[in-house]
């Protein structure tokens, strides 16, 4: 009892020209399957060992694959002439993805828009976990 099962990360976002998010038809060029921007939200999980942060590796695949929570954010649009889009979202992430267990995690995140403008990498606060 008292064990963590989920971690949540709250994001606040803003896009000045309102071209944030992808539709189901956004599958060509940089948004094609297998391309970097196919998923416009990048989320990498990290763990701390001996004071150094490392990418979390998937134990099911023999520790050769990083644990990610990348997503395709849906197309967002603002009403009226001002196309600026702002908002908040909450990512809900399993505390033990693929059976990976550690006591401290953090996430690095980046969003890209339809013009392939990318945000800087943001680092979440550290989440201390009880398993």
PyMOL commands that set and color helices and strands:
alter all, ss='L'
color gray80, all
select helices_A, chain A and resi 29-31+36-38+59-61+97-99
alter helices_A, ss='H'
color red, helices_A
select strands_A, chain A and resi 6-15+41-49+52-55+85-94+104-111+122-123+127-128
alter strands_A, ss='S'
color yellow, strands_A
deselect
rebuild
show_as cartoon
